[in-house]
Amino acid sequence: MSDRQSSNIEPVTILGVNKKFDDSLISIGSLFQVLERKLENSIENSNQRFDRAEKRVEGIEELLREIR
């Protein structure tokens, strides 16, 4: 037996594996929620930047029309 097997490790049971699996799924779900929030914020920031850029373009177009 290796040192790892002879130490005080709890035996693997289906309930133990199931709990670890559930914990992992919860952790993954939490990470996806964080990722989703970050993506939503990034999209909102991008939309705001595009809106500002569009307003600047409209202002420049208006100035060019006035110059002509």
Phi and psi restraints in degrees (range 20) as a CNS / XPLOR table:
assign (resid 1 and name C) (resid 2 and name N)
       (resid 2 and name CA) (resid 2 and name C) 1.0 -79.6 20.0 2
assign (resid 2 and name N) (resid 2 and name CA)
       (resid 2 and name C) (resid 3 and name N) 1.0 167.8 20.0 2
assign (resid 2 and name C) (resid 3 and name N)
       (resid 3 and name CA) (resid 3 and name C) 1.0 -61.1 20.0 2
assign (resid 3 and name N) (resid 3 and name CA)
       (resid 3 and name C) (resid 4 and name N) 1.0 -36.0 20.0 2
assign (resid 3 and name C) (resid 4 and name N)
       (resid 4 and name CA) (resid 4 and name C) 1.0 -65.6 20.0 2
assign (resid 4 and name N) (resid 4 and name CA)
       (resid 4 and name C) (resid 5 and name N) 1.0 -42.4 20.0 2
assign (resid 4 and name C) (resid 5 and name N)
       (resid 5 and name CA) (resid 5 and name C) 1.0 -71.2 20.0 2
assign (resid 5 and name N) (resid 5 and name CA)
       (resid 5 and name C) (resid 6 and name N) 1.0 -30.8 20.0 2
assign (resid 5 and name C) (resid 6 and name N)
       (resid 6 and name CA) (resid 6 and name C) 1.0 -83.4 20.0 2
assign (resid 6 and name N) (resid 6 and name CA)
       (resid 6 and name C) (resid 7 and name N) 1.0 -9.2 20.0 2
assign (resid 6 and name C) (resid 7 and name N)
       (resid 7 and name CA) (resid 7 and name C) 1.0 -76.1 20.0 2
assign (resid 7 and name N) (resid 7 and name CA)
       (resid 7 and name C) (resid 8 and name N) 1.0 179.7 20.0 2
assign (resid 7 and name C) (resid 8 and name N)
       (resid 8 and name CA) (resid 8 and name C) 1.0 -82.4 20.0 2
assign (resid 8 and name N) (resid 8 and name CA)
       (resid 8 and name C) (resid 9 and name N) 1.0 63.3 20.0 2
assign (resid 8 and name C) (resid 9 and name N)
       (resid 9 and name CA) (resid 9 and name C) 1.0 -95.1 20.0 2
assign (resid 9 and name N) (resid 9 and name CA)
       (resid 9 and name C) (resid 10 and name N) 1.0 133.9 20.0 2
assign (resid 9 and name C) (resid 10 and name N)
       (resid 10 and name CA) (resid 10 and name C) 1.0 -67.6 20.0 2
assign (resid 10 and name N) (resid 10 and name CA)
       (resid 10 and name C) (resid 11 and name N) 1.0 145.9 20.0 2
assign (resid 10 and name C) (resid 11 and name N)
       (resid 11 and name CA) (resid 11 and name C) 1.0 -65.9 20.0 2
assign (resid 11 and name N) (resid 11 and name CA)
       (resid 11 and name C) (resid 12 and name N) 1.0 147.2 20.0 2
assign (resid 11 and name C) (resid 12 and name N)
       (resid 12 and name CA) (resid 12 and name C) 1.0 -79.5 20.0 2
assign (resid 12 and name N) (resid 12 and name CA)
       (resid 12 and name C) (resid 13 and name N) 1.0 125.7 20.0 2
assign (resid 12 and name C) (resid 13 and name N)
       (resid 13 and name CA) (resid 13 and name C) 1.0 -123.4 20.0 2
assign (resid 13 and name N) (resid 13 and name CA)
       (resid 13 and name C) (resid 14 and name N) 1.0 161.6 20.0 2
assign (resid 13 and name C) (resid 14 and name N)
       (resid 14 and name CA) (resid 14 and name C) 1.0 -62.2 20.0 2
assign (resid 14 and name N) (resid 14 and name CA)
       (resid 14 and name C) (resid 15 and name N) 1.0 -33.9 20.0 2
assign (resid 14 and name C) (resid 15 and name N)
       (resid 15 and name CA) (resid 15 and name C) 1.0 -66.8 20.0 2
assign (resid 15 and name N) (resid 15 and name CA)
       (resid 15 and name C) (resid 16 and name N) 1.0 -40.5 20.0 2
assign (resid 15 and name C) (resid 16 and name N)
       (resid 16 and name CA) (resid 16 and name C) 1.0 -65.0 20.0 2
assign (resid 16 and name N) (resid 16 and name CA)
       (resid 16 and name C) (resid 17 and name N) 1.0 -42.8 20.0 2
assign (resid 16 and name C) (resid 17 and name N)
       (resid 17 and name CA) (resid 17 and name C) 1.0 -65.0 20.0 2
assign (resid 17 and name N) (resid 17 and name CA)
       (resid 17 and name C) (resid 18 and name N) 1.0 -42.3 20.0 2
assign (resid 17 and name C) (resid 18 and name N)
       (resid 18 and name CA) (resid 18 and name C) 1.0 -62.3 20.0 2
assign (resid 18 and name N) (resid 18 and name CA)
       (resid 18 and name C) (resid 19 and name N) 1.0 -41.2 20.0 2
assign (resid 18 and name C) (resid 19 and name N)
       (resid 19 and name CA) (resid 19 and name C) 1.0 -64.7 20.0 2
assign (resid 19 and name N) (resid 19 and name CA)
       (resid 19 and name C) (resid 20 and name N) 1.0 -44.0 20.0 2
assign (resid 19 and name C) (resid 20 and name N)
       (resid 20 and name CA) (resid 20 and name C) 1.0 -62.5 20.0 2
assign (resid 20 and name N) (resid 20 and name CA)
       (resid 20 and name C) (resid 21 and name N) 1.0 -39.8 20.0 2
assign (resid 20 and name C) (resid 21 and name N)
       (resid 21 and name CA) (resid 21 and name C) 1.0 -63.4 20.0 2
assign (resid 21 and name N) (resid 21 and name CA)
       (resid 21 and name C) (resid 22 and name N) 1.0 -46.1 20.0 2
assign (resid 21 and name C) (resid 22 and name N)
       (resid 22 and name CA) (resid 22 and name C) 1.0 -61.4 20.0 2
assign (resid 22 and name N) (resid 22 and name CA)
       (resid 22 and name C) (resid 23 and name N) 1.0 -43.7 20.0 2
assign (resid 22 and name C) (resid 23 and name N)
       (resid 23 and name CA) (resid 23 and name C) 1.0 -60.6 20.0 2
assign (resid 23 and name N) (resid 23 and name CA)
       (resid 23 and name C) (resid 24 and name N) 1.0 -41.0 20.0 2
assign (resid 23 and name C) (resid 24 and name N)
       (resid 24 and name CA) (resid 24 and name C) 1.0 -64.7 20.0 2
assign (resid 24 and name N) (resid 24 and name CA)
       (resid 24 and name C) (resid 25 and name N) 1.0 -42.2 20.0 2
assign (resid 24 and name C) (resid 25 and name N)
       (resid 25 and name CA) (resid 25 and name C) 1.0 -63.7 20.0 2
assign (resid 25 and name N) (resid 25 and name CA)
       (resid 25 and name C) (resid 26 and name N) 1.0 -39.9 20.0 2
assign (resid 25 and name C) (resid 26 and name N)
       (resid 26 and name CA) (resid 26 and name C) 1.0 -63.4 20.0 2
assign (resid 26 and name N) (resid 26 and name CA)
       (resid 26 and name C) (resid 27 and name N) 1.0 -43.3 20.0 2
assign (resid 26 and name C) (resid 27 and name N)
       (resid 27 and name CA) (resid 27 and name C) 1.0 -63.0 20.0 2
assign (resid 27 and name N) (resid 27 and name CA)
       (resid 27 and name C) (resid 28 and name N) 1.0 -44.1 20.0 2
assign (resid 27 and name C) (resid 28 and name N)
       (resid 28 and name CA) (resid 28 and name C) 1.0 -63.5 20.0 2
assign (resid 28 and name N) (resid 28 and name CA)
       (resid 28 and name C) (resid 29 and name N) 1.0 -42.3 20.0 2
assign (resid 28 and name C) (resid 29 and name N)
       (resid 29 and name CA) (resid 29 and name C) 1.0 -59.9 20.0 2
assign (resid 29 and name N) (resid 29 and name CA)
       (resid 29 and name C) (resid 30 and name N) 1.0 -41.7 20.0 2
assign (resid 29 and name C) (resid 30 and name N)
       (resid 30 and name CA) (resid 30 and name C) 1.0 -63.9 20.0 2
assign (resid 30 and name N) (resid 30 and name CA)
       (resid 30 and name C) (resid 31 and name N) 1.0 -42.3 20.0 2
assign (resid 30 and name C) (resid 31 and name N)
       (resid 31 and name CA) (resid 31 and name C) 1.0 -63.6 20.0 2
assign (resid 31 and name N) (resid 31 and name CA)
       (resid 31 and name C) (resid 32 and name N) 1.0 -39.6 20.0 2
assign (resid 31 and name C) (resid 32 and name N)
       (resid 32 and name CA) (resid 32 and name C) 1.0 -66.4 20.0 2
assign (resid 32 and name N) (resid 32 and name CA)
       (resid 32 and name C) (resid 33 and name N) 1.0 -35.0 20.0 2
assign (resid 32 and name C) (resid 33 and name N)
       (resid 33 and name CA) (resid 33 and name C) 1.0 -64.6 20.0 2
assign (resid 33 and name N) (resid 33 and name CA)
       (resid 33 and name C) (resid 34 and name N) 1.0 -42.1 20.0 2
assign (resid 33 and name C) (resid 34 and name N)
       (resid 34 and name CA) (resid 34 and name C) 1.0 -62.9 20.0 2
assign (resid 34 and name N) (resid 34 and name CA)
       (resid 34 and name C) (resid 35 and name N) 1.0 -45.6 20.0 2
assign (resid 34 and name C) (resid 35 and name N)
       (resid 35 and name CA) (resid 35 and name C) 1.0 -61.3 20.0 2
assign (resid 35 and name N) (resid 35 and name CA)
       (resid 35 and name C) (resid 36 and name N) 1.0 -42.1 20.0 2
assign (resid 35 and name C) (resid 36 and name N)
       (resid 36 and name CA) (resid 36 and name C) 1.0 -61.9 20.0 2
assign (resid 36 and name N) (resid 36 and name CA)
       (resid 36 and name C) (resid 37 and name N) 1.0 -44.2 20.0 2
assign (resid 36 and name C) (resid 37 and name N)
       (resid 37 and name CA) (resid 37 and name C) 1.0 -62.0 20.0 2
assign (resid 37 and name N) (resid 37 and name CA)
       (resid 37 and name C) (resid 38 and name N) 1.0 -43.0 20.0 2
assign (resid 37 and name C) (resid 38 and name N)
       (resid 38 and name CA) (resid 38 and name C) 1.0 -64.3 20.0 2
assign (resid 38 and name N) (resid 38 and name CA)
       (resid 38 and name C) (resid 39 and name N) 1.0 -41.3 20.0 2
assign (resid 38 and name C) (resid 39 and name N)
       (resid 39 and name CA) (resid 39 and name C) 1.0 -64.9 20.0 2
assign (resid 39 and name N) (resid 39 and name CA)
       (resid 39 and name C) (resid 40 and name N) 1.0 -42.4 20.0 2
assign (resid 39 and name C) (resid 40 and name N)
       (resid 40 and name CA) (resid 40 and name C) 1.0 -61.4 20.0 2
assign (resid 40 and name N) (resid 40 and name CA)
       (resid 40 and name C) (resid 41 and name N) 1.0 -42.5 20.0 2
assign (resid 40 and name C) (resid 41 and name N)
       (resid 41 and name CA) (resid 41 and name C) 1.0 -64.4 20.0 2
assign (resid 41 and name N) (resid 41 and name CA)
       (resid 41 and name C) (resid 42 and name N) 1.0 -40.8 20.0 2
assign (resid 41 and name C) (resid 42 and name N)
       (resid 42 and name CA) (resid 42 and name C) 1.0 -64.1 20.0 2
assign (resid 42 and name N) (resid 42 and name CA)
       (resid 42 and name C) (resid 43 and name N) 1.0 -42.1 20.0 2
assign (resid 42 and name C) (resid 43 and name N)
       (resid 43 and name CA) (resid 43 and name C) 1.0 -63.6 20.0 2
assign (resid 43 and name N) (resid 43 and name CA)
       (resid 43 and name C) (resid 44 and name N) 1.0 -43.9 20.0 2
assign (resid 43 and name C) (resid 44 and name N)
       (resid 44 and name CA) (resid 44 and name C) 1.0 -62.3 20.0 2
assign (resid 44 and name N) (resid 44 and name CA)
       (resid 44 and name C) (resid 45 and name N) 1.0 -44.2 20.0 2
assign (resid 44 and name C) (resid 45 and name N)
       (resid 45 and name CA) (resid 45 and name C) 1.0 -62.4 20.0 2
assign (resid 45 and name N) (resid 45 and name CA)
       (resid 45 and name C) (resid 46 and name N) 1.0 -41.6 20.0 2
assign (resid 45 and name C) (resid 46 and name N)
       (resid 46 and name CA) (resid 46 and name C) 1.0 -63.6 20.0 2
assign (resid 46 and name N) (resid 46 and name CA)
       (resid 46 and name C) (resid 47 and name N) 1.0 -43.2 20.0 2
assign (resid 46 and name C) (resid 47 and name N)
       (resid 47 and name CA) (resid 47 and name C) 1.0 -61.3 20.0 2
assign (resid 47 and name N) (resid 47 and name CA)
       (resid 47 and name C) (resid 48 and name N) 1.0 -40.9 20.0 2
assign (resid 47 and name C) (resid 48 and name N)
       (resid 48 and name CA) (resid 48 and name C) 1.0 -64.1 20.0 2
assign (resid 48 and name N) (resid 48 and name CA)
       (resid 48 and name C) (resid 49 and name N) 1.0 -40.9 20.0 2
assign (resid 48 and name C) (resid 49 and name N)
       (resid 49 and name CA) (resid 49 and name C) 1.0 -65.6 20.0 2
assign (resid 49 and name N) (resid 49 and name CA)
       (resid 49 and name C) (resid 50 and name N) 1.0 -41.6 20.0 2
assign (resid 49 and name C) (resid 50 and name N)
       (resid 50 and name CA) (resid 50 and name C) 1.0 -63.5 20.0 2
assign (resid 50 and name N) (resid 50 and name CA)
       (resid 50 and name C) (resid 51 and name N) 1.0 -39.5 20.0 2
assign (resid 50 and name C) (resid 51 and name N)
       (resid 51 and name CA) (resid 51 and name C) 1.0 -62.4 20.0 2
assign (resid 51 and name N) (resid 51 and name CA)
       (resid 51 and name C) (resid 52 and name N) 1.0 -44.4 20.0 2
assign (resid 51 and name C) (resid 52 and name N)
       (resid 52 and name CA) (resid 52 and name C) 1.0 -63.9 20.0 2
assign (resid 52 and name N) (resid 52 and name CA)
       (resid 52 and name C) (resid 53 and name N) 1.0 -42.0 20.0 2
assign (resid 52 and name C) (resid 53 and name N)
       (resid 53 and name CA) (resid 53 and name C) 1.0 -64.3 20.0 2
assign (resid 53 and name N) (resid 53 and name CA)
       (resid 53 and name C) (resid 54 and name N) 1.0 -40.0 20.0 2
assign (resid 53 and name C) (resid 54 and name N)
       (resid 54 and name CA) (resid 54 and name C) 1.0 -63.6 20.0 2
assign (resid 54 and name N) (resid 54 and name CA)
       (resid 54 and name C) (resid 55 and name N) 1.0 -40.5 20.0 2
assign (resid 54 and name C) (resid 55 and name N)
       (resid 55 and name CA) (resid 55 and name C) 1.0 -64.8 20.0 2
assign (resid 55 and name N) (resid 55 and name CA)
       (resid 55 and name C) (resid 56 and name N) 1.0 -38.7 20.0 2
assign (resid 55 and name C) (resid 56 and name N)
       (resid 56 and name CA) (resid 56 and name C) 1.0 -64.3 20.0 2
assign (resid 56 and name N) (resid 56 and name CA)
       (resid 56 and name C) (resid 57 and name N) 1.0 -42.6 20.0 2
assign (resid 56 and name C) (resid 57 and name N)
       (resid 57 and name CA) (resid 57 and name C) 1.0 -62.0 20.0 2
assign (resid 57 and name N) (resid 57 and name CA)
       (resid 57 and name C) (resid 58 and name N) 1.0 -43.7 20.0 2
assign (resid 57 and name C) (resid 58 and name N)
       (resid 58 and name CA) (resid 58 and name C) 1.0 -61.0 20.0 2
assign (resid 58 and name N) (resid 58 and name CA)
       (resid 58 and name C) (resid 59 and name N) 1.0 -40.6 20.0 2
assign (resid 58 and name C) (resid 59 and name N)
       (resid 59 and name CA) (resid 59 and name C) 1.0 -64.6 20.0 2
assign (resid 59 and name N) (resid 59 and name CA)
       (resid 59 and name C) (resid 60 and name N) 1.0 -41.7 20.0 2
assign (resid 59 and name C) (resid 60 and name N)
       (resid 60 and name CA) (resid 60 and name C) 1.0 -66.2 20.0 2
assign (resid 60 and name N) (resid 60 and name CA)
       (resid 60 and name C) (resid 61 and name N) 1.0 -41.7 20.0 2
assign (resid 60 and name C) (resid 61 and name N)
       (resid 61 and name CA) (resid 61 and name C) 1.0 -61.2 20.0 2
assign (resid 61 and name N) (resid 61 and name CA)
       (resid 61 and name C) (resid 62 and name N) 1.0 -40.9 20.0 2
assign (resid 61 and name C) (resid 62 and name N)
       (resid 62 and name CA) (resid 62 and name C) 1.0 -63.5 20.0 2
assign (resid 62 and name N) (resid 62 and name CA)
       (resid 62 and name C) (resid 63 and name N) 1.0 -42.9 20.0 2
assign (resid 62 and name C) (resid 63 and name N)
       (resid 63 and name CA) (resid 63 and name C) 1.0 -62.3 20.0 2
assign (resid 63 and name N) (resid 63 and name CA)
       (resid 63 and name C) (resid 64 and name N) 1.0 -41.6 20.0 2
assign (resid 63 and name C) (resid 64 and name N)
       (resid 64 and name CA) (resid 64 and name C) 1.0 -64.0 20.0 2
assign (resid 64 and name N) (resid 64 and name CA)
       (resid 64 and name C) (resid 65 and name N) 1.0 -38.8 20.0 2
assign (resid 64 and name C) (resid 65 and name N)
       (resid 65 and name CA) (resid 65 and name C) 1.0 -64.4 20.0 2
assign (resid 65 and name N) (resid 65 and name CA)
       (resid 65 and name C) (resid 66 and name N) 1.0 -39.6 20.0 2
assign (resid 65 and name C) (resid 66 and name N)
       (resid 66 and name CA) (resid 66 and name C) 1.0 -67.0 20.0 2
assign (resid 66 and name N) (resid 66 and name CA)
       (resid 66 and name C) (resid 67 and name N) 1.0 -36.8 20.0 2
assign (resid 66 and name C) (resid 67 and name N)
       (resid 67 and name CA) (resid 67 and name C) 1.0 -66.9 20.0 2
assign (resid 67 and name N) (resid 67 and name CA)
       (resid 67 and name C) (resid 68 and name N) 1.0 -37.8 20.0 2
